[in-house]
Structure formats: structure tokens, C-alpha cells
């Protein structure tokens, strides 16, 4: 079948084919973009509290504090805030 673009039915067929193929490729491309955006938006895994011990967390916090220019010593704070056991009088 040879298309004669002087006939209205052939013009309609051509526009219909272009519209359908355009809509198809638009949706395929749009879905690909959404998938890539979702993959890039996923935050990296964060170390949970169960992954590090108390000493490792304190050491990491003190290291970050020294990088920022101030000093924090949680070990001394922890020792001074220990309460004596309550005695019954």
C-alpha cells in the first residue's frame, strides 16, 4: 500500500501513527527519568546505633569536635556525673 498524502484518510493515518509513537516514547522516557531521579534521591545507608559501641561513638564525636575546633571529653563528664547509690537511713 502506497501512501498518497493527497487523500484525507492517509493524512489522518499518518498523524495518528505519529501521535501514538510520540505518546509511547514520551511515556518511556518519562518513566526512565523518574527511575533515575528515585535512584539518585536514595540517601546513603547510615550507621545505626547497633553498629558502633559506646566507646566508638564517643571517640567519633570527640574527633569531630576537634575538627571543628572545640574540645569535648565525655569520659570525664561521665565520671563526674556518676551518682552514689542511695543509702537508706
Secondary structure, 3 states (H helix, E strand, C coil): CCCCCCCHHHHHHHHHHHHHHHHHHHHHHHHHHHHHHHHHHCCCCCCCHHHCCHHHHHHHHHHHHHHHCCCCCHHHHHHHCCCCCCCCC
